[in-house]
Amino acid sequence: MLPTFVNKRVTGAERGDFYALDLGGTNFRVLRLTLEGDGKVGPVKSMKFSIPDAAKTGTGAELFGFIADSVARFIAIECGGDARGALGFTFSFPVEQSALDAGKLIMWNKGFNASGVVGEDVVALLQTQLAARGIELQVTALAIALALTLAPSPHRHPNPSMSLTLTPSR
């Protein structure tokens, strides 16, 4: 078990546009959703990108470059070419977090083996590639998928007490 720095939950009162990335396997997802307060979710825009094997097994710069290029494409198509603000990054690989927005990759799995990433802060690697493309999103939260299972609860179930993710054994 790895500790997470997610230390508070959404209340349902949040308002505004929020951006999220999900990297964890075959596909990479980019999302923008609008929260309207009172537990209401407004427009949701998303795109899914298939991750090429060359990005999974090349260099870290190539992998995070692919991610940043995908974000740029999403912004161009779904956001009128303009996106600013906070970005959450779901990174479904073992990381040792040192802050809500920082974590070093412990090891790759799921067919990934990009060089130069193990032991490095994945948020910093992503932020470098976003900045190189002029993307003004700031990663403010890094989380593994399990930590996010409670996140949408105020919009569906107001008082959950725990979450659980089951992964089949091999």
DSSP file (Angstrom, degrees, kcal/mol; ACC not computed):
  #  RESIDUE AA STRUCTURE BP1 BP2  ACC     N-H-->O    O-->H-N    N-H-->O    O-->H-N    TCO  KAPPA ALPHA  PHI   PSI    X-CA   Y-CA   Z-CA
    1    1 A M              0   0    0      0, 0.0     0, 0.0     0, 0.0     0, 0.0   0.000 360.0 360.0 360.0 133.7    0.0    0.0    0.0
    2    2 A L        -     0   0    0     94,-0.0    94,-0.1     0, 0.0     2,-0.0  -0.936 360.0-119.1-112.2 133.1    1.3    3.4   -0.9
    3    3 A P        -     0   0    0      0, 0.0    94,-0.5     0, 0.0     2,-0.3  -0.353  24.2-148.9 -69.6 150.8    0.1    6.5    0.9
    4    4 A T        -     0   0    0      2,-0.1    96,-0.1    92,-0.1   139,-0.1  -0.842  14.4-142.3-114.7 155.5   -1.7    9.2   -1.0
    5    5 A F        +     0   0    0    137,-0.3     2,-0.8    -2,-0.3    95,-0.2   0.281  64.4 119.7 -99.9   8.8   -1.7   12.9   -0.4
    6    6 A V        +     0   0    0      1,-0.2    -2,-0.1   136,-0.1     3,-0.1  -0.665  33.7 164.9 -72.3 110.8   -5.4   13.3   -1.3
    7    7 A N        +     0   0    0     -2,-0.8     2,-0.3     1,-0.1    -1,-0.2   0.365  50.1  38.9-119.6   4.7   -6.6   14.6    2.0
    8    8 A K        -     0   0    0      0, 0.0     2,-0.3     0, 0.0    -1,-0.1  -0.991  68.3-133.9-150.5 156.0  -10.0   16.1    1.4
    9    9 A R        -     0   0    0     -2,-0.3   142,-0.1     1,-0.1     2,-0.0  -0.680  32.2 -94.2-107.3 159.5  -13.0   15.2   -0.8
   10   10 A V        -     0   0    0    141,-0.3    -1,-0.1    -2,-0.3   143,-0.0  -0.352  27.1-155.3 -65.8 154.1  -15.2   17.2   -3.0
   11   11 A T        -     0   0    0    142,-0.1    -1,-0.1   143,-0.0    -2,-0.0   0.611  37.3-111.3-106.4 -17.4  -18.3   18.6   -1.4
   12   12 A G  S    S+     0   0    0     26,-0.1    27,-3.4    27,-0.0    28,-0.4   0.238 101.4  93.1  98.5 -12.0  -20.6   19.1   -4.4
   13   13 A A        +     0   0    0     24,-0.3    -3,-0.0    25,-0.2    22,-0.0   0.523  55.5 120.8 -89.7  -6.0  -20.4   22.9   -4.0
   14   14 A E        -     0   0    0     23,-0.1    23,-1.5    22,-0.0     2,-0.3  -0.235  42.2-168.6 -62.8 146.0  -17.4   23.2   -6.5
   15   15 A R  E     +A   36   0A   0     21,-0.2    21,-0.2     2,-0.1     2,-0.2  -0.985  35.9  46.6-135.0 145.4  -17.9   25.3   -9.6
   16   16 A G  E    S-A   35   0A   0     19,-2.4    19,-2.8    -2,-0.3     2,-0.4  -0.574  85.4 -47.2 122.1 178.8  -15.9   25.8  -12.7
   17   17 A D  E     -A   34   0A   0     17,-0.2     2,-0.4    -2,-0.2    69,-0.2  -0.727  50.5-169.9 -89.7 136.6  -14.1   23.8  -15.4
   18   18 A F  E     -A   33   0A   0     15,-2.8    15,-2.5    -2,-0.4     2,-0.3  -0.978   6.9-151.4-130.0 141.7  -11.8   21.1  -14.2
   19   19 A Y  E     -Ab  32  87A   0     67,-1.2    69,-2.4    -2,-0.4     2,-0.3  -0.858  14.1-179.8-115.3 146.1   -9.3   19.1  -16.3
   20   20 A A  E     -Ab  31  88A   0     11,-2.3    11,-2.4    -2,-0.3     2,-0.4  -0.997  14.1-158.9-145.9 148.6   -8.0   15.5  -15.7
   21   21 A L  E     -Ab  30  89A   0     67,-2.3    69,-3.2    -2,-0.3     2,-0.4  -0.952   6.6-163.3-122.2 145.6   -5.6   13.1  -17.3
   22   22 A D  E     +Ab  29  90A   0      7,-2.2     7,-2.1    -2,-0.4     2,-0.5  -0.929  12.0 172.0-134.4 109.9   -5.8    9.3  -16.9
   23   23 A L  E     +Ab  28  91A   0     67,-2.8    69,-2.6    -2,-0.4     5,-0.2  -0.970  29.6 116.4-116.3 121.5   -2.7    7.2  -17.8
   24   24 A G  S    S-     0   0    0      3,-0.9     2,-0.2    -2,-0.5    -1,-0.1   0.497  72.4 -24.9-164.0  -1.2   -2.9    3.6  -16.9
   25   25 A G  S    S-     0   0    0      2,-0.7    26,-0.1    86,-0.0    -1,-0.1  -0.656 108.9  -8.5-175.9-126.5   -2.9    1.0  -19.6
   26   26 A T  S    S+     0   0    0     -2,-0.2    25,-2.3    24,-0.1     2,-0.3   0.858 120.3  42.5 -68.4 -37.2   -3.8    0.7  -23.3
   27   27 A N  E     - C   0  50A   0     23,-0.2    -3,-0.9    21,-0.0    -2,-0.7  -0.746  63.9-148.7-116.0 159.3   -5.4    4.1  -23.5
   28   28 A F  E     -AC  23  49A   0     21,-2.8    21,-3.2    -2,-0.3     2,-0.4  -0.989  20.0-157.7-122.4 133.2   -4.8    7.6  -22.3
   29   29 A R  E     -AC  22  48A   0     -7,-2.1    -7,-2.2    -2,-0.4     2,-0.4  -0.899  10.4-166.0-119.1 144.2   -7.8    9.8  -21.5
   30   30 A V  E     -AC  21  47A   0     17,-2.4    17,-2.1    -2,-0.4     2,-0.4  -0.983  17.5-178.1-123.7 138.2   -8.2   13.6  -21.3
   31   31 A L  E     -AC  20  46A   0    -11,-2.4   -11,-2.3    -2,-0.4     2,-0.4  -0.991  20.4-173.5-141.4 142.6  -11.2   15.1  -19.7
   32   32 A R  E     +AC  19  45A   0     13,-2.8    13,-3.2    -2,-0.4     2,-0.4  -0.990  17.7 176.0-130.3 128.0  -12.8   18.5  -19.0
   33   33 A L  E     -AC  18  44A   0    -15,-2.5   -15,-2.8    -2,-0.4     2,-0.5  -0.960  23.2-137.3-131.1 153.4  -15.9   18.7  -16.9
   34   34 A T  E     -A   17   0A   0      9,-1.8     8,-3.7    -2,-0.4     2,-0.5  -0.932  12.6-157.6-110.0 123.2  -17.9   21.6  -15.6
   35   35 A L  E     -AC  16  41A   0    -19,-2.8   -19,-2.4    -2,-0.5     6,-0.2  -0.865   6.2-171.8 -99.9 134.5  -19.1   21.5  -12.1
   36   36 A E  E     -A   15   0A   0      4,-2.7   -21,-0.2    -2,-0.5     5,-0.1   0.230  39.3-112.7-111.6  12.1  -22.1   23.8  -11.4
   37   37 A G  S >  S+     0   0    0    -23,-1.5     3,-2.4     3,-0.5    -1,-0.3  -0.065  92.6  73.6  78.0 173.1  -22.4   23.5   -7.6
   38   38 A D  T 3  S-     0   0    0      1,-0.3   -25,-0.2    -3,-0.1     3,-0.1   0.782 130.2 -65.2  52.4  30.1  -25.2   21.9   -5.7
   39   39 A G  T 3  S+     0   0    0    -27,-3.4     2,-0.4     1,-0.2    -1,-0.3   0.615 100.7 140.2  73.2  12.2  -23.8   18.5   -6.8
   40   40 A K    <   -     0   0    0     -3,-2.4    -4,-2.7   -28,-0.4     2,-0.5  -0.743  40.3-155.4 -97.0 135.7  -24.6   19.2  -10.4
   41   41 A V  E     -C   35   0A   0     -2,-0.4    -6,-0.2    -6,-0.2     3,-0.1  -0.933  13.9-171.0-107.1 125.8  -22.2   18.2  -13.2
   42   42 A G  E     -     0   0A   0     -8,-3.7    -1,-0.1    -2,-0.5    -7,-0.0   0.238  51.1  -9.5 -90.3-143.7  -22.5   20.3  -16.4
   43   43 A P  E     -     0   0A   0      0, 0.0    -9,-1.8     0, 0.0     2,-0.4  -0.233  59.7-162.2 -59.0 138.3  -20.9   19.6  -19.8
   44   44 A V  E     -C   33   0A   0    -11,-0.2     2,-0.4    -3,-0.1   -11,-0.2  -0.991   6.4-174.3-122.4 127.7  -18.2   16.9  -19.9
   45   45 A K  E     +C   32   0A   0    -13,-3.2   -13,-2.8    -2,-0.4     2,-0.3  -0.965  13.4 163.0-119.3 138.1  -15.8   16.7  -22.8
   46   46 A S  E     -C   31   0A   0     -2,-0.4     2,-0.3   -15,-0.2   -15,-0.2  -0.995  20.2-165.2-152.6 157.4  -13.4   13.8  -23.2
   47   47 A M  E     -C   30   0A   0    -17,-2.1   -17,-2.4    -2,-0.3     2,-0.4  -0.992  11.5-148.1-141.4 146.6  -11.1   12.1  -25.7
   48   48 A K  E     -C   29   0A   0     -2,-0.3     2,-0.4   -19,-0.2   -19,-0.2  -0.950  12.2-166.2-117.2 136.0   -9.4    8.7  -25.6
   49   49 A F  E     -C   28   0A   0    -21,-3.2   -21,-2.8    -2,-0.4     2,-0.4  -0.975  19.8-129.7-123.8 133.3   -6.0    8.1  -27.2
   50   50 A S  E     -C   27   0A   0     -2,-0.4   -23,-0.2   -23,-0.2   -24,-0.1  -0.684  27.5-130.3 -79.0 130.5   -4.4    4.7  -27.9
   51   51 A I        -     0   0    0    -25,-2.3    -1,-0.0    -2,-0.4    12,-0.0  -0.725  19.8-130.4 -87.5 118.9   -0.8    4.8  -26.6
   52   52 A P    >>  -     0   0    0      0, 0.0     4,-1.7     0, 0.0     3,-0.9  -0.360  14.6-123.4 -66.5 146.2    1.6    3.5  -29.2
   53   53 A D  H 3> S+     0   0    0      1,-0.3     4,-2.1     2,-0.2     5,-0.2   0.854 111.9  62.2 -56.3 -35.6    4.1    0.8  -28.1
   54   54 A A  H 3> S+     0   0    0      1,-0.2     4,-0.8     2,-0.2    -1,-0.3   0.853 105.2  46.2 -61.2 -34.3    6.9    3.1  -29.2
   55   55 A A  H <4 S+     0   0    0     -3,-0.9    -1,-0.2     2,-0.2    -2,-0.2   0.862 111.7  51.6 -74.6 -36.0    5.8    5.7  -26.5
   56   56 A K  H  < S+     0   0    0     -4,-1.7    57,-2.9     1,-0.2    58,-0.6   0.838 124.0  27.0 -67.6 -33.0    5.4    3.0  -23.9
   57   57 A T  H  < S+     0   0    0     -4,-2.1    -1,-0.2    55,-0.2    -2,-0.2   0.341 107.9  79.0-117.0   5.2    8.9    1.6  -24.4
   58   58 A G  S  < S-     0   0    0     -4,-0.8    57,-2.7     1,-0.3     2,-0.2   0.385  96.2 -46.0 -84.4-136.3   10.8    4.6  -25.7
   59   59 A T  B  >  -e  115   0B   0     55,-0.3     4,-2.2    -5,-0.1    -1,-0.3  -0.561  48.1-113.5 -94.5 162.9   12.2    7.4  -23.6
   60   60 A G  H  > S+     0   0    0     55,-2.3     4,-2.9     1,-0.2     5,-0.3   0.888 119.1  56.2 -59.8 -39.1   10.4    9.2  -20.8
   61   61 A A  H  > S+     0   0    0      1,-0.2     4,-1.7    54,-0.2    -1,-0.2   0.883 107.7  48.7 -61.4 -38.0   10.5   12.4  -23.0
   62   62 A E  H  > S+     0   0    0      2,-0.2     4,-2.3     3,-0.2    -2,-0.2   0.918 113.3  46.3 -68.6 -42.7    8.8   10.5  -25.8
   63   63 A L  H  X S+     0   0    0     -4,-2.2     4,-2.1     2,-0.2    -2,-0.2   0.958 117.7  40.9 -64.5 -51.0    6.0    9.1  -23.5
   64   64 A F  H  X S+     0   0    0     -4,-2.9     4,-2.4     1,-0.2    -1,-0.2   0.781 113.0  56.6 -71.6 -24.7    5.3   12.4  -21.8
   65   65 A G  H  X S+     0   0    0     -4,-1.7     4,-2.8    -5,-0.3    -1,-0.2   0.904 106.0  50.2 -66.2 -42.8    5.6   14.2  -25.1
   66   66 A F  H  X S+     0   0    0     -4,-2.3     4,-2.3     2,-0.2    -2,-0.2   0.922 111.1  49.5 -59.1 -44.4    2.9   11.9  -26.5
   67   67 A I  H  X S+     0   0    0     -4,-2.1     4,-2.3     2,-0.2    -2,-0.2   0.944 112.6  46.5 -60.5 -48.5    0.8   12.8  -23.5
   68   68 A A  H  X S+     0   0    0     -4,-2.4     4,-2.5     1,-0.2    -2,-0.2   0.883 111.3  51.8 -63.7 -38.7    1.3   16.5  -24.0
   69   69 A D  H  X S+     0   0    0     -4,-2.8     4,-2.1     2,-0.2    -1,-0.2   0.890 109.9  50.1 -63.5 -38.4    0.6   16.2  -27.7
   70   70 A S  H  X S+     0   0    0     -4,-2.3     4,-2.4     2,-0.2    -2,-0.2   0.902 110.1  49.7 -66.0 -41.4   -2.6   14.4  -26.9
   71   71 A V  H  X S+     0   0    0     -4,-2.3     4,-2.8     2,-0.2    -2,-0.2   0.921 109.7  51.8 -62.4 -43.4   -3.6   17.2  -24.5
   72   72 A A  H  X S+     0   0    0     -4,-2.5     4,-2.3     1,-0.2    -2,-0.2   0.902 109.9  49.1 -60.2 -41.4   -2.8   19.8  -27.1
   73   73 A R  H  X S+     0   0    0     -4,-2.1     4,-2.4     2,-0.2     5,-0.3   0.927 111.2  49.6 -64.1 -44.6   -5.1   18.0  -29.6
   74   74 A F  H  X>S+     0   0    0     -4,-2.4     4,-3.4     1,-0.2     5,-0.7   0.927 111.1  49.4 -58.5 -46.8   -7.9   17.8  -27.0
   75   75 A I  H  X5S+     0   0    0     -4,-2.8     6,-2.8     1,-0.2     4,-1.3   0.905 112.1  48.6 -61.3 -41.7   -7.6   21.5  -26.3
   76   76 A A  H  <5S+     0   0    0     -4,-2.3     4,-0.3     5,-0.2    -1,-0.2   0.901 122.2  33.0 -64.6 -41.5   -7.6   22.4  -30.0
   77   77 A I  H  <5S+     0   0    0     -4,-2.4    -2,-0.2    -5,-0.2    -3,-0.2   0.907 132.6  24.1 -84.2 -44.3  -10.7   20.2  -30.7
   78   78 A E  H  <5S+     0   0    0     -4,-3.4    -3,-0.2    -5,-0.3    -2,-0.1   0.618 125.8  40.9-102.3 -14.9  -12.8   20.4  -27.5
   79   79 A C  S ><<S-     0   0    0     -4,-1.3     3,-1.7    -5,-0.7    -1,-0.1   0.170 105.2-107.7-123.6  17.9  -11.7   23.7  -25.8
   80   80 A G  T 3  S-     0   0    0      1,-0.3    -4,-0.2    -4,-0.3    -3,-0.1   0.745  74.2 -64.1  63.1  22.5  -11.4   26.1  -28.7
   81   81 A G  T 3  S+     0   0    0     -6,-2.8     2,-0.4    -7,-0.2    -1,-0.3   0.498 117.8  97.2  82.7   3.4   -7.6   26.0  -28.4
   82   82 A D    <   +     0   0    0     -3,-1.7     2,-0.3    -7,-0.4    -1,-0.1  -0.981  36.4 152.4-133.5 124.5   -7.6   27.6  -25.0
   83   83 A A        +     0   0    0     -2,-0.4    53,-0.6    -3,-0.1     2,-0.3  -0.945   8.1 164.7-149.9 127.6   -7.3   25.9  -21.6
   84   84 A R  E     + d   0 136A   0     -2,-0.3     2,-0.3    51,-0.1    53,-0.2  -0.974  33.8  50.2-137.7 151.5   -5.9   27.2  -18.4
   85   85 A G  E    S- d   0 137A   0     51,-1.5    53,-2.8    -2,-0.3     2,-0.2  -0.828  82.1  -7.2 128.2-161.4   -6.1   26.1  -14.8
   86   86 A A  E     - d   0 138A   0     -2,-0.3   -67,-1.2   -69,-0.2     2,-0.4  -0.469  50.7-163.9 -81.7 145.2   -5.7   23.1  -12.5
   87   87 A L  E     -bd  19 139A   0     51,-2.3    53,-2.2    -2,-0.2    54,-1.2  -0.996   8.1-151.3-132.6 128.2   -5.1   19.6  -13.8
   88   88 A G  E     -bd  20 141A   0    -69,-2.4   -67,-2.3    -2,-0.4     2,-0.5  -0.806  11.8-155.8 -95.8 142.3   -5.5   16.3  -12.0
   89   89 A F  E     -bd  21 142A   0     52,-2.9    54,-2.3    -2,-0.4     2,-0.7  -0.929   4.9-161.9-125.8 106.4   -3.3   13.5  -13.2
   90   90 A T  E     -bd  22 143A   0    -69,-3.2   -67,-2.8    -2,-0.5     2,-0.6  -0.798  13.7-179.3 -85.6 118.1   -4.3    9.9  -12.5
   91   91 A F  E     -b   23   0A   0     52,-2.2     2,-1.6    -2,-0.7   -67,-0.2  -0.918  13.4-161.6-124.9 100.6   -1.2    7.8  -12.9
   92   92 A S        +     0   0    0    -69,-2.6    52,-0.1    -2,-0.6    -2,-0.1  -0.269  58.6  92.2 -88.4  52.7   -1.9    4.2  -12.3
   93   93 A F  S    S-     0   0    0     -2,-1.6     2,-0.4    15,-0.0    15,-0.1  -0.937  91.3 -80.2-135.1 157.1    1.6    3.0  -11.7
   94   94 A P        +     0   0    0      0, 0.0    12,-3.1     0, 0.0    13,-0.8  -0.441  58.1 170.2 -66.3 119.4    3.4    2.6   -8.3
   95   95 A V  E     -F  105   0C   0     -2,-0.4     2,-0.8    10,-0.3    10,-0.2  -0.961  35.4-136.2-128.6 147.1    4.7    6.0   -7.2
   96   96 A E  E     -F  104   0C   0      8,-2.7     8,-2.1    -2,-0.4     2,-0.2  -0.886  31.3-151.7 -99.8 104.1    6.2    7.3   -4.0
   97   97 A Q  E     +F  103   0C   0     -2,-0.8     6,-0.3   -94,-0.5     3,-0.1  -0.531  26.0 177.0 -81.0 142.6    4.4   10.6   -3.4
   98   98 A S  E    S+     0   0C   0      4,-1.5     2,-0.3     1,-0.3     5,-0.2   0.445  75.2   1.2-115.5 -10.0    6.1   13.4   -1.5
   99   99 A A  E >  S-F  102   0C   0      3,-1.3     3,-1.4     1,-0.0    -1,-0.3  -0.948  85.9 -89.4-163.3 171.4    3.3   15.9   -2.0
  100  100 A L  T 3  S+     0   0    0     -2,-0.3    42,-2.9     1,-0.3   -95,-0.1   0.839 128.8  35.4 -59.7 -32.0   -0.1   16.1   -3.6
  101  101 A D  T 3  S+     0   0    0     40,-0.2     2,-0.3   -96,-0.1    -1,-0.3  -0.049 112.3  65.9-115.1  31.9    1.5   17.2   -6.8
  102  102 A A  E <   +F   99   0C   0     -3,-1.4    -4,-1.5    40,-0.2    -3,-1.3  -0.974  47.5 151.9-153.9 137.0    4.7   15.2   -6.8
  103  103 A G  E     -F   97   0C   0     -2,-0.3    19,-2.4    -6,-0.3    20,-0.5  -0.898  30.8-135.2-167.0 137.9    5.6   11.5   -7.0
  104  104 A K  E     -FG  96 121C   0     -8,-2.1    -8,-2.7    -2,-0.3    17,-0.2  -0.798  31.0-115.4 -97.4 133.4    8.5    9.4   -8.1
  105  105 A L  E     -Fh  95 118C   0     15,-2.0    14,-3.1    12,-0.6   -10,-0.3  -0.470  23.7-168.9 -65.5 129.5    7.9    6.3  -10.2
  106  106 A I        -     0   0    0    -12,-3.1     2,-0.3     1,-0.4    -1,-0.2   0.888  65.9 -26.7 -85.1 -46.3    8.9    3.1   -8.3
  107  107 A M        -     0   0    0    -13,-0.8    -1,-0.4    11,-0.1     2,-0.2  -0.976  61.4-111.9-164.2 156.1    8.6    0.7  -11.3
  108  108 A W        +     0   0    0     -2,-0.3     2,-0.3    -3,-0.1     5,-0.1  -0.558  36.8 158.6 -87.6 157.8    6.8    0.3  -14.5
  109  109 A N    >   +     0   0    0     -2,-0.2     3,-1.7     1,-0.1    -2,-0.0  -0.865  45.3  65.8-154.7-170.2    4.2   -2.4  -15.2
  110  110 A K  T 3  S-     0   0    0      1,-0.3     3,-0.1    -2,-0.3    -1,-0.1   0.771 128.6 -55.6  58.8  29.5    1.3   -3.0  -17.7
  111  111 A G  T 3  S+     0   0    0      1,-0.3     2,-0.3    -3,-0.1    -1,-0.3   0.490 106.4 127.6  84.8   2.3    3.7   -3.2  -20.7
  112  112 A F    <   +     0   0    0     -3,-1.7    -1,-0.3     1,-0.1   -55,-0.2  -0.701  16.3 152.2 -91.2 145.4    5.3    0.2  -20.0
  113  113 A N        +     0   0    0    -57,-2.9   -56,-0.2    -2,-0.3     2,-0.1   0.026  13.3 167.5-160.6  36.5    9.1    0.5  -19.8
  114  114 A A    >   -     0   0    0    -58,-0.6     3,-0.7   -55,-0.1     4,-0.4  -0.372  36.6-120.8 -61.8 130.8    9.9    4.1  -20.9
  115  115 A S  B 3  S+e   59   0B   0    -57,-2.7   -55,-2.3     1,-0.2   -54,-0.2  -0.342  87.1  28.8 -74.7 153.0   13.5    4.8  -20.0
  116  116 A G  T 3  S+     0   0    0    -57,-0.2    -1,-0.2   -56,-0.1   -57,-0.1   0.666  97.4  89.5  77.9  17.2   14.6    7.7  -17.7
  117  117 A V    X   +     0   0    0     -3,-0.7     3,-2.8     2,-0.0   -12,-0.6   0.751  52.7  96.5-113.9 -39.1   11.4    7.7  -15.6
  118  118 A V  B 3  S+h  105   0C   0     -4,-0.4   -12,-0.2     1,-0.3     3,-0.1  -0.335 100.0  15.2 -56.7 129.0   11.9    5.2  -12.7
  119  119 A G  T 3  S+     0   0    0    -14,-3.1    -1,-0.3     1,-0.3     2,-0.3   0.397 108.1 110.1  86.0  -2.3   13.0    7.3   -9.7
  120  120 A E  S <  S-     0   0    0     -3,-2.8   -15,-2.0   -15,-0.1     2,-0.7  -0.723  79.9-102.2-106.8 156.4   11.9   10.6  -11.3
  121  121 A D  B  >  -G  104   0C   0     -2,-0.3     4,-2.0   -17,-0.2   -17,-0.3  -0.663  27.9-159.6 -76.1 112.5    9.0   12.9  -10.5
  122  122 A V  H  > S+     0   0    0    -19,-2.4     4,-2.1    -2,-0.7     5,-0.2   0.797  89.4  56.7 -68.3 -28.2    6.3   12.1  -13.1
  123  123 A V  H  > S+     0   0    0    -20,-0.5     4,-3.2     2,-0.2    -1,-0.2   0.931 107.5  48.0 -67.0 -44.4    4.5   15.4  -12.5
  124  124 A A  H  > S+     0   0    0      2,-0.2     4,-2.2     1,-0.2    -2,-0.2   0.902 111.1  51.2 -62.3 -41.0    7.7   17.3  -13.3
  125  125 A L  H  X S+     0   0    0     -4,-2.0     4,-1.5     2,-0.2    -1,-0.2   0.920 114.7  43.1 -62.4 -43.2    8.3   15.2  -16.4
  126  126 A L  H  X S+     0   0    0     -4,-2.1     4,-2.5     2,-0.2    -2,-0.2   0.935 112.0  52.8 -66.6 -46.7    4.7   15.9  -17.6
  127  127 A Q  H  X S+     0   0    0     -4,-3.2     4,-2.6     1,-0.2     5,-0.2   0.872 106.2  54.7 -60.0 -37.9    4.8   19.6  -16.7
  128  128 A T  H  X S+     0   0    0     -4,-2.2     4,-2.0    -5,-0.2    -1,-0.2   0.921 110.9  44.8 -59.5 -45.3    8.0   20.0  -18.7
  129  129 A Q  H  X S+     0   0    0     -4,-1.5     4,-0.7     2,-0.2    -2,-0.2   0.870 112.8  50.5 -70.8 -36.7    6.4   18.6  -21.8
  130  130 A L  H ><>S+     0   0    0     -4,-2.5     5,-2.5     1,-0.2     3,-1.0   0.944 111.7  48.2 -63.6 -46.7    3.2   20.7  -21.3
  131  131 A A  H ><5S+     0   0    0     -4,-2.6     3,-1.8     1,-0.3    -2,-0.2   0.877 104.3  59.9 -61.8 -38.7    5.2   23.9  -20.9
  132  132 A A  H 3<5S+     0   0    0     -4,-2.0    -1,-0.3     1,-0.3    -2,-0.2   0.738 109.0  45.3 -61.9 -21.9    7.3   23.1  -24.1
  133  133 A R  T <<5S-     0   0    0     -3,-1.0    -1,-0.3    -4,-0.7    -2,-0.2   0.286 118.3-110.7-104.1   8.0    4.0   23.1  -26.0
  134  134 A G  T < 5 +     0   0    0     -3,-1.8     2,-0.6     1,-0.2    -3,-0.2   0.715  62.8 155.5  72.5  20.6    2.7   26.3  -24.4
  135  135 A I      < -     0   0    0     -5,-2.5     2,-0.3    -6,-0.2    -1,-0.2  -0.726  32.5-156.4 -85.8 122.1   -0.1   24.4  -22.5
  136  136 A E  E     +d   84   0A   0    -53,-0.6   -51,-1.5    -2,-0.6     2,-0.4  -0.160  49.7 121.1 -96.8  39.6   -1.0   26.5  -19.5
  137  137 A L  E     -d   85   0A   0     -2,-0.3     2,-0.5   -53,-0.2   -51,-0.2  -0.851  49.7-150.4 -98.6 139.8   -2.5   23.7  -17.3
  138  138 A Q  E     -d   86   0A   0    -53,-2.8   -51,-2.3    -2,-0.4     2,-0.6  -0.946  14.7-129.0-114.9 120.3   -0.8   23.2  -14.0
  139  139 A V  E     +d   87   0A   0     -2,-0.5   -51,-0.2   -53,-0.2     3,-0.1  -0.550  36.8 164.7 -67.3 116.1   -0.8   19.7  -12.4
  140  140 A T  E     +     0   0A   0    -53,-2.2     2,-0.3    -2,-0.6   -52,-0.2   0.506  61.0  35.6-111.1 -10.1   -2.1   20.3   -8.9
  141  141 A A  E     -d   88   0A   0    -54,-1.2   -52,-2.9   -40,-0.1     2,-0.4  -0.966  55.0-170.1-150.3 131.3   -2.9   16.7   -8.0
  142  142 A L  E     +d   89   0A   0    -42,-2.9  -137,-0.3    -2,-0.3     2,-0.3  -0.971  24.0 162.2-114.2 131.2   -1.3   13.3   -8.7
  143  143 A A  E     -d   90   0A   0    -54,-2.3   -52,-2.2    -2,-0.4     2,-0.2  -0.999  37.3-125.1-150.0 148.0   -3.3   10.2   -7.7
  144  144 A I    >>  -     0   0    0     -2,-0.3     3,-0.8   -54,-0.2     4,-0.7  -0.559  44.9-101.9 -82.5 161.2   -3.5    6.6   -8.4
  145  145 A A  G >4 S+     0   0    0      1,-0.3     3,-1.3    -2,-0.2     4,-0.4   0.845 118.0  59.5 -56.4 -39.9   -6.9    5.3   -9.5
  146  146 A L  G >4 S+     0   0    0      1,-0.3     3,-1.5     2,-0.2     4,-0.3   0.878  99.1  57.4 -59.0 -39.0   -7.9    3.9   -6.1
  147  147 A A  G <4 S+     0   0    0     -3,-0.8     3,-0.4     1,-0.3    -1,-0.3   0.733 105.1  53.7 -64.9 -20.1   -7.6    7.3   -4.4
  148  148 A L  G X< S+     0   0    0     -3,-1.3     3,-0.7    -4,-0.7    -1,-0.3   0.458  77.9  92.7 -95.5  -0.8  -10.1    8.7   -6.9
  149  149 A T  T <  S+     0   0    0     -3,-1.5    -1,-0.2    -4,-0.4    -2,-0.1   0.783  92.8  42.8 -66.7 -24.0  -12.9    6.1   -6.4
  150  150 A L  T >  S+     0   0    0     -3,-0.4     3,-1.8    -4,-0.3    -1,-0.3   0.618  90.9  92.0 -90.0 -14.2  -14.5    8.4   -3.7
  151  151 A A  T <  S+     0   0    0     -3,-0.7  -141,-0.3     1,-0.3    -2,-0.1   0.863  88.1  40.5 -54.5 -47.6  -14.0   11.6   -5.7
  152  152 A P  T >  S+     0   0    0      0, 0.0     3,-1.7     0, 0.0     4,-0.5   0.453  85.1 107.3 -82.7   5.0  -17.3   11.8   -7.6
  153  153 A S  G X>  +     0   0    0     -3,-1.8     4,-2.8     1,-0.3     3,-1.9   0.830  69.2  58.0 -56.4 -41.6  -19.4   10.6   -4.6
  154  154 A P  G 34 S+     0   0    0      0, 0.0    -1,-0.3     0, 0.0    -3,-0.1   0.761 106.5  52.6 -62.3 -19.4  -21.1   13.9   -3.7
  155  155 A H  G <4 S+     0   0    0     -3,-1.7    -2,-0.2     2,-0.2  -114,-0.1   0.551 129.7  14.7 -90.2  -8.1  -22.5   14.0   -7.2
  156  156 A R  T <4 S+     0   0    0     -3,-1.9    -3,-0.2    -4,-0.5    -1,-0.0   0.629 137.1  17.3-127.5 -49.7  -24.0   10.4   -6.9
  157  157 A H     <  -     0   0    0     -4,-2.8    -1,-0.3    -5,-0.2    -2,-0.2  -0.977  64.9-152.7-134.1 116.4  -24.0    9.3   -3.2
  158  158 A P  S    S+     0   0    0      0, 0.0    -1,-0.1     0, 0.0    -5,-0.0   0.732  82.8  31.3 -69.3 -24.4  -23.7   12.0   -0.5
  159  159 A N        +     0   0    0     -6,-0.1     2,-0.1    -5,-0.0    -6,-0.0  -0.334  66.9 163.0-134.8  57.4  -22.1   10.0    2.3
  160  160 A P        -     0   0    0      0, 0.0     3,-0.1     0, 0.0   -10,-0.0  -0.422  18.9-165.1 -71.3 152.5  -19.8    7.1    1.3
  161  161 A S        +     0   0    0      1,-0.3     2,-0.3    -2,-0.1   -11,-0.0   0.590  64.0   2.9-114.0 -15.3  -17.5    5.8    4.0
  162  162 A M        -     0   0    0    -13,-0.1     2,-0.3     2,-0.0    -1,-0.3  -0.988  55.8-144.9-160.9 165.9  -15.0    3.8    2.0
  163  163 A S        -     0   0    0     -2,-0.3     2,-0.3    -3,-0.1   -13,-0.1  -0.937  11.3-166.9-133.5 159.2  -14.0    2.7   -1.5
  164  164 A L        -     0   0    0     -2,-0.3     2,-0.5   -15,-0.1    -2,-0.0  -0.985   7.4-166.4-149.3 133.8  -12.5   -0.5   -2.9
  165  165 A T        -     0   0    0     -2,-0.3     2,-0.5     2,-0.0   -19,-0.1  -0.992  12.5-158.3-120.4 127.4  -10.9   -1.4   -6.1
  166  166 A L        -     0   0    0     -2,-0.5    -2,-0.0     2,-0.0     0, 0.0  -0.889   5.1-168.6-106.6 133.8  -10.4   -5.1   -6.9
  167  167 A T        -     0   0    0     -2,-0.5    -2,-0.0     0, 0.0     2,-0.0  -0.984  25.9-119.6-120.9 126.6   -7.8   -6.3   -9.4
  168  168 A P        -     0   0    0      0, 0.0     2,-0.1     0, 0.0    -2,-0.0  -0.337  28.7-119.9 -64.6 144.9   -7.9   -9.9  -10.6
  169  169 A S              0   0    0      1,-0.1     0, 0.0    -2,-0.0     0, 0.0  -0.411 360.0 360.0 -78.6 161.6   -4.8  -11.9   -9.9
  170  170 A R              0   0    0     -2,-0.1    -1,-0.1     0, 0.0     0, 0.0   0.420 360.0 360.0-104.4 360.0   -2.8  -13.4  -12.7
